[in-house]
């Protein structure tokens, strides 16, 4: 199990760095956050894999990271553990409030029927007083779903395994 040790990794050219905690890898470029990635078992077992997170983080315009609203996509997974989905949504909410400020409007979006993870996500949004709507094509800020799912889009998206 990870301790709460935090350390920093920096590329040889000094352009990118990452702050690594027990749960997240925050990638910086030019002093700005460009990605926050949950730390996985792979990163714990093979710390060198963190270098690929730093290298593969896609640069975004500053306005893209400082979103006017945070949109969390809940993946349709009928077998999802409701407690894990709630925990992932709460972790995403905390991280987004930390990065974008406590007053950033939060929208929970989904593309599936209201069963499994989507049902839990809609209930969680209602309990917290957040908006919930069907996903059309808006930019996403976070993705909650099973770890086996492939990356949903090309911009930096915070991913949370549920």
ChimeraX attribute file (.defattr): number of C-alpha atoms within 10 A of each C-alpha:
attribute: neighborCount
match mode: 1-to-1
recipient: residues
	/A:1	6
	/A:2	8
	/A:3	8
	/A:4	10
	/A:5	8
	/A:6	12
	/A:7	11
	/A:8	12
	/A:9	16
	/A:10	15
	/A:11	12
	/A:12	8
	/A:13	7
	/A:14	10
	/A:15	11
	/A:16	20
	/A:17	24
	/A:18	24
	/A:19	15
	/A:20	21
	/A:21	17
	/A:22	16
	/A:23	14
	/A:24	17
	/A:25	25
	/A:26	21
	/A:27	27
	/A:28	20
	/A:29	18
	/A:30	10
	/A:31	10
	/A:32	15
	/A:33	20
	/A:34	25
	/A:35	25
	/A:36	24
	/A:37	20
	/A:38	20
	/A:39	19
	/A:40	17
	/A:41	10
	/A:42	11
	/A:43	15
	/A:44	15
	/A:45	9
	/A:46	10
	/A:47	10
	/A:48	11
	/A:49	12
	/A:50	19
	/A:51	15
	/A:52	9
	/A:53	19
	/A:54	23
	/A:55	12
	/A:56	12
	/A:57	21
	/A:58	15
	/A:59	17
	/A:60	16
	/A:61	10
	/A:62	11
	/A:63	8
	/A:64	14
	/A:65	20
	/A:66	17
	/A:67	18
	/A:68	13
	/A:69	16
	/A:70	22
	/A:71	24
	/A:72	27
	/A:73	27
	/A:74	28
	/A:75	23
	/A:76	21
	/A:77	17
	/A:78	15
	/A:79	10
	/A:80	18
	/A:81	14
	/A:82	17
	/A:83	12
	/A:84	18
	/A:85	25
	/A:86	19
	/A:87	15
	/A:88	21
	/A:89	27
	/A:90	14
	/A:91	15
	/A:92	22
	/A:93	18
	/A:94	13
	/A:95	17
	/A:96	26
	/A:97	16
	/A:98	11
	/A:99	15
	/A:100	16
	/A:101	13
	/A:102	12
	/A:103	10
	/A:104	17
	/A:105	16
	/A:106	21
	/A:107	19
	/A:108	26
	/A:109	25
	/A:110	24
	/A:111	14
	/A:112	17
	/A:113	13
	/A:114	15
	/A:115	15
	/A:116	18
	/A:117	29
	/A:118	27
	/A:119	19
	/A:120	21
	/A:121	28
	/A:122	20
	/A:123	16
	/A:124	18
	/A:125	19
	/A:126	13
	/A:127	9
	/A:128	10
	/A:129	11
	/A:130	14
	/A:131	14
	/A:132	20
	/A:133	13
	/A:134	12
	/A:135	17
	/A:136	9
	/A:137	6
	/A:138	8
	/A:139	17
	/A:140	22
	/A:141	23
	/A:142	26
	/A:143	26
	/A:144	29
	/A:145	24
	/A:146	21
	/A:147	12
	/A:148	7
	/A:149	10
	/A:150	8
	/A:151	11
	/A:152	13
	/A:153	10
	/A:154	9
	/A:155	19
	/A:156	21
	/A:157	23
	/A:158	20
	/A:159	24
	/A:160	23
	/A:161	17
	/A:162	22
